[in-house]
Amino acid sequence: MTTFAPDSLALNRKLPLWYQVSQSLRASILGRSPEAPLRLPTEDALAVHYGVSVLTMRQALKELETEGLISRHRRRGTFIEPSAQRGAPVRLLGSVDAIVAQQSGMRTELLEHGPTALPPELAEFYPELTEVTAFRRLRSDEETGEPTNHAWNYVHPDLAAAIDPADLLRWPMTKVLRDAVGVRISRITDTVEARLADPETARLLEIPLLSPILHYTGVSYDEDGRAVDVARIHYRGDRFSFTVTLEA
């Protein structure tokens, strides 16, 4: 049976090989012609094609399977999903320390914290819970005192009990969970989108109602793949930028 022919790839040794292979194969799949075969070559053949180990190739394929671009069938092979969503977000690789650095260096006021009903829009992250522990903070520029962002963190109750609120005046939640509570954070998924300031956000950030803001959602997962924290942060549009550097 004829198999799909992915594009070639020049590997960059500064980035994980599985990540580069998954993104290259992803681009090949989404850019394929309508008449291209749906069956992928075997793991061994793909590993030879990209010049990586079979284990690396397997990890790359697992990433694409999780995204829904391919399906894998024992003894039958691996196939491109014809109905795969072409507009799926691209995953950009970074480090947990980069998130910690981005959230550090501001004066922080803890506005409130305690148990709260799980917001319906967060149910996908905490399907087994009806209640989480919320921490609400206001961050300001240390020199001018000007408010820069308003943050909510919705933390798994099992972990929230171990958090010292005083630590949140010094450190971002990610650092508190990792270094003070001992959570082994495996990944954080970030989403940044433009919104308009609601009355409460406008008041706290000292901006006019309906001013443009950047809304950040960061979901932290432990090594078992369980969501442990969902951060929802409103940044003043005139005080925050989001830059991604990609190496060729």
PELIN-V285212 format. One record per pair of residues at least 24 apart in sequence whose ideal C-beta (glycine too) atoms are under 10 Angstrom apart, sorted by the first residue. I is the first residue (numbers start at 1). J is the second residue. If there is no record, write none. Layout:
i->I j->J
i->I j->J
This chain:
i->1 j->37
i->1 j->39
i->1 j->77
i->2 j->36
i->2 j->37
i->2 j->38
i->2 j->39
i->3 j->36
i->3 j->37
i->3 j->38
i->3 j->39
i->3 j->40
i->3 j->41
i->3 j->42
i->3 j->45
i->3 j->46
i->3 j->77
i->3 j->78
i->3 j->79
i->4 j->28
i->4 j->29
i->4 j->32
i->4 j->36
i->4 j->37
i->4 j->38
i->4 j->39
i->4 j->40
i->4 j->41
i->4 j->70
i->4 j->78
i->4 j->79
i->4 j->80
i->5 j->32
i->5 j->36
i->5 j->37
i->5 j->40
i->5 j->41
i->5 j->49
i->6 j->32
i->6 j->40
i->6 j->41
i->6 j->46
i->6 j->49
i->6 j->50
i->7 j->31
i->7 j->32
i->7 j->49
i->8 j->49
i->8 j->50
i->8 j->51
i->9 j->49
i->9 j->50
i->9 j->51
i->9 j->52
i->10 j->51
i->10 j->248
i->11 j->50
i->11 j->51
i->11 j->52
i->12 j->247
i->12 j->248
i->14 j->247
i->15 j->93
i->15 j->246
i->15 j->247
i->16 j->56
i->16 j->59
i->16 j->60
i->16 j->93
i->17 j->50
i->17 j->51
i->17 j->52
i->17 j->53
i->17 j->55
i->17 j->56
i->17 j->57
i->17 j->59
i->17 j->60
i->18 j->50
i->18 j->52
i->18 j->53
i->18 j->55
i->18 j->56
i->18 j->57
i->18 j->58
i->18 j->59
i->18 j->60
i->18 j->61
i->18 j->62
i->18 j->63
i->18 j->93
i->19 j->56
i->19 j->59
i->19 j->60
i->19 j->63
i->19 j->91
i->19 j->92
i->19 j->93
i->20 j->50
i->20 j->52
i->20 j->56
i->20 j->60
i->20 j->93
i->21 j->46
i->21 j->47
i->21 j->49
i->21 j->50
i->21 j->51
i->21 j->52
i->21 j->56
i->21 j->57
i->21 j->59
i->21 j->60
i->21 j->61
i->21 j->63
i->21 j->64
i->22 j->56
i->22 j->57
i->22 j->59
i->22 j->60
i->22 j->61
i->22 j->62
i->22 j->63
i->22 j->64
i->22 j->66
i->22 j->67
i->22 j->69
i->22 j->91
i->22 j->93
i->23 j->60
i->23 j->63
i->23 j->64
i->23 j->90
i->23 j->91
i->23 j->92
i->23 j->93
i->24 j->50
i->24 j->60
i->25 j->49
i->25 j->50
i->25 j->57
i->25 j->60
i->25 j->61
i->25 j->63
i->25 j->64
i->25 j->69
i->25 j->70
i->25 j->80
i->26 j->60
i->26 j->63
i->26 j->64
i->26 j->67
i->26 j->69
i->26 j->70
i->26 j->84
i->26 j->88
i->26 j->90
i->26 j->91
i->27 j->90
i->28 j->80
i->29 j->64
i->29 j->67
i->29 j->69
i->29 j->70
i->29 j->80
i->29 j->81
i->29 j->84
i->29 j->86
i->30 j->69
i->30 j->80
i->30 j->84
i->30 j->85
i->30 j->86
i->30 j->87
i->30 j->88
i->31 j->86
i->32 j->80
i->34 j->82
i->36 j->80
i->37 j->79
i->37 j->80
i->38 j->70
i->38 j->71
i->38 j->77
i->38 j->78
i->38 j->79
i->38 j->80
i->38 j->81
i->38 j->82
i->39 j->76
i->39 j->77
i->39 j->78
i->39 j->79
i->39 j->80
i->40 j->64
i->40 j->70
i->40 j->72
i->40 j->77
i->40 j->78
i->40 j->79
i->40 j->80
i->41 j->77
i->41 j->78
i->42 j->77
i->42 j->78
i->43 j->72
i->43 j->77
i->43 j->78
i->46 j->78
i->63 j->91
i->66 j->91
i->67 j->91
i->89 j->189
i->89 j->191
i->91 j->187
i->91 j->189
i->92 j->190
i->92 j->244
i->92 j->245
i->92 j->246
i->93 j->187
i->93 j->246
i->94 j->187
i->94 j->188
i->94 j->190
i->94 j->244
i->94 j->245
i->95 j->188
i->96 j->174
i->96 j->175
i->96 j->177
i->96 j->178
i->96 j->185
i->96 j->186
i->96 j->187
i->96 j->188
i->96 j->220
i->97 j->174
i->97 j->175
i->97 j->178
i->98 j->188
i->98 j->190
i->99 j->172
i->99 j->173
i->99 j->174
i->99 j->175
i->99 j->185
i->99 j->188
i->99 j->190
i->99 j->218
i->99 j->220
i->99 j->231
i->100 j->171
i->100 j->172
i->100 j->173
i->100 j->174
i->100 j->175
i->100 j->176
i->100 j->178
i->100 j->179
i->100 j->188
i->101 j->172
i->101 j->175
i->102 j->172
i->102 j->174
i->102 j->190
i->102 j->216
i->102 j->218
i->102 j->240
i->102 j->242
i->103 j->139
i->103 j->149
i->103 j->151
i->103 j->171
i->103 j->172
i->103 j->173
i->103 j->174
i->103 j->175
i->103 j->216
i->103 j->218
i->103 j->231
i->103 j->233
i->104 j->139
i->104 j->170
i->104 j->171
i->104 j->172
i->104 j->174
i->104 j->175
i->105 j->139
i->105 j->141
i->105 j->142
i->105 j->172
i->106 j->137
i->106 j->138
i->106 j->139
i->106 j->140
i->106 j->141
i->106 j->142
i->106 j->147
i->106 j->148
i->106 j->149
i->106 j->172
i->107 j->138
i->107 j->139
i->107 j->140
i->107 j->141
i->107 j->142
i->107 j->143
i->107 j->145
i->107 j->147
i->107 j->148
i->107 j->169
i->108 j->137
i->108 j->138
i->108 j->139
i->108 j->140
i->108 j->142
i->108 j->149
i->108 j->151
i->108 j->168
i->108 j->169
i->108 j->170
i->108 j->171
i->108 j->172
i->109 j->136
i->109 j->137
i->109 j->138
i->109 j->139
i->109 j->140
i->109 j->147
i->109 j->168
i->109 j->169
i->109 j->204
i->110 j->135
i->110 j->136
i->110 j->137
i->110 j->138
i->110 j->165
i->110 j->166
i->110 j->168
i->110 j->169
i->111 j->135
i->111 j->136
i->111 j->137
i->111 j->138
i->111 j->150
i->111 j->151
i->111 j->152
i->111 j->204
i->112 j->136
i->112 j->137
i->112 j->152
i->113 j->137
i->113 j->153
i->113 j->155
i->113 j->160
i->113 j->163
i->113 j->165
i->113 j->168
i->114 j->160
i->115 j->157
i->115 j->160
i->116 j->152
i->116 j->154
i->118 j->154
i->118 j->230
i->119 j->152
i->119 j->154
i->119 j->230
i->119 j->232
i->121 j->217
i->121 j->230
i->121 j->232
i->122 j->154
i->122 j->217
i->122 j->219
i->122 j->227
i->122 j->230
i->122 j->232
i->124 j->219
i->124 j->227
i->124 j->230
i->125 j->154
i->125 j->156
i->125 j->189
i->125 j->217
i->125 j->219
i->125 j->220
i->125 j->221
i->125 j->226
i->125 j->227
i->125 j->228
i->125 j->229
i->125 j->230
i->126 j->154
i->126 j->155
i->126 j->156
i->126 j->157
i->126 j->226
i->126 j->227
i->126 j->228
i->126 j->230
i->127 j->227
i->128 j->156
i->128 j->226
i->129 j->154
i->129 j->156
i->129 j->157
i->129 j->158
i->129 j->227
i->131 j->157
i->132 j->156
i->132 j->157
i->132 j->160
i->132 j->227
i->132 j->229
i->132 j->230
i->133 j->157
i->133 j->158
i->133 j->159
i->133 j->160
i->133 j->161
i->133 j->163
i->133 j->229
i->134 j->160
i->134 j->230
i->134 j->232
i->135 j->160
i->135 j->163
i->135 j->165
i->135 j->168
i->135 j->173
i->135 j->176
i->135 j->229
i->135 j->231
i->136 j->204
i->136 j->232
i->137 j->165
i->137 j->168
i->137 j->169
i->137 j->172
i->137 j->173
i->137 j->233
i->138 j->204
i->138 j->205
i->139 j->172
i->139 j->205
i->139 j->233
i->139 j->235
i->140 j->205
i->140 j->206
i->141 j->239
i->146 j->205
i->146 j->206
i->146 j->236
i->146 j->239
i->147 j->203
i->147 j->204
i->147 j->205
i->147 j->206
i->147 j->207
i->147 j->236
i->147 j->239
i->148 j->205
i->148 j->233
i->148 j->234
i->148 j->235
i->148 j->236
i->148 j->238
i->148 j->239
i->148 j->240
i->149 j->201
i->149 j->204
i->149 j->205
i->149 j->213
i->149 j->214
i->149 j->216
i->149 j->233
i->149 j->234
i->149 j->235
i->149 j->236
i->149 j->239
i->149 j->240
i->150 j->197
i->150 j->200
i->150 j->201
i->150 j->202
i->150 j->203
i->150 j->204
i->150 j->205
i->150 j->213
i->150 j->232
i->150 j->233
i->150 j->234
i->150 j->235
i->150 j->236
i->151 j->216
i->151 j->218
i->151 j->231
i->151 j->232
i->151 j->233
i->151 j->234
i->151 j->235
i->152 j->230
i->152 j->231
i->152 j->232
i->152 j->233
i->152 j->234
i->153 j->177
i->153 j->218
i->153 j->220
i->153 j->229
i->153 j->230
i->153 j->231
i->153 j->232
i->153 j->233
i->154 j->219
i->154 j->227
i->154 j->229
i->154 j->230
i->154 j->231
i->154 j->232
i->155 j->181
i->155 j->183
i->155 j->220
i->155 j->227
i->155 j->228
i->155 j->229
i->155 j->230
i->155 j->231
i->156 j->183
i->156 j->220
i->156 j->222
i->156 j->226
i->156 j->227
i->156 j->228
i->156 j->229
i->156 j->230
i->158 j->226
i->158 j->228
i->159 j->183
i->159 j->222
i->159 j->226
i->159 j->228
i->159 j->229
i->160 j->228
i->160 j->229
i->172 j->218
i->172 j->231
i->173 j->218
i->173 j->220
i->173 j->228
i->173 j->229
i->173 j->231
i->174 j->218
i->174 j->220
i->174 j->228
i->174 j->229
i->174 j->231
i->176 j->229
i->177 j->220
i->177 j->222
i->177 j->228
i->177 j->229
i->178 j->220
i->178 j->222
i->178 j->228
i->181 j->228
i->183 j->220
i->183 j->221
i->183 j->222
i->183 j->223
i->183 j->226
i->183 j->228
i->183 j->229
i->184 j->222
i->184 j->223
i->184 j->224
i->184 j->228
i->185 j->220
i->185 j->221
i->185 j->222
i->185 j->223
i->185 j->228
i->185 j->229
i->186 j->220
i->186 j->221
i->186 j->222
i->186 j->223
i->186 j->224
i->186 j->225
i->186 j->226
i->186 j->228
i->187 j->219
i->187 j->220
i->187 j->221
i->187 j->222
i->187 j->223
i->187 j->225
i->188 j->218
i->188 j->219
i->188 j->220
i->188 j->221
i->188 j->229
i->188 j->231
i->189 j->217
i->189 j->218
i->189 j->219
i->189 j->220
i->189 j->221
i->189 j->227
i->189 j->230
i->190 j->216
i->190 j->217
i->190 j->218
i->190 j->219
i->190 j->231
i->190 j->242
i->191 j->215
i->191 j->216
i->191 j->217
i->191 j->218
i->191 j->219
i->191 j->232
i->192 j->216
i->192 j->217
i->192 j->218
i->192 j->233
i->192 j->235
i->192 j->240
i->192 j->242
i->193 j->217
i->194 j->237
i->195 j->234
i->195 j->237
i->196 j->237
i->197 j->234
i->197 j->236
i->197 j->237
i->198 j->234
i->200 j->234
i->201 j->234
i->201 j->236
i->202 j->234
i->204 j->234
i->205 j->234
i->205 j->235
i->205 j->236
i->205 j->237
i->205 j->238
i->205 j->239
i->206 j->236
i->207 j->236
i->207 j->237
i->207 j->238
i->207 j->239
i->211 j->236
i->211 j->237
i->211 j->238
i->212 j->236
i->212 j->237
i->212 j->238
i->213 j->237
i->213 j->238
i->213 j->239
i->213 j->240
i->214 j->239
i->214 j->240
i->214 j->241
i->214 j->242
i->216 j->240
i->216 j->242
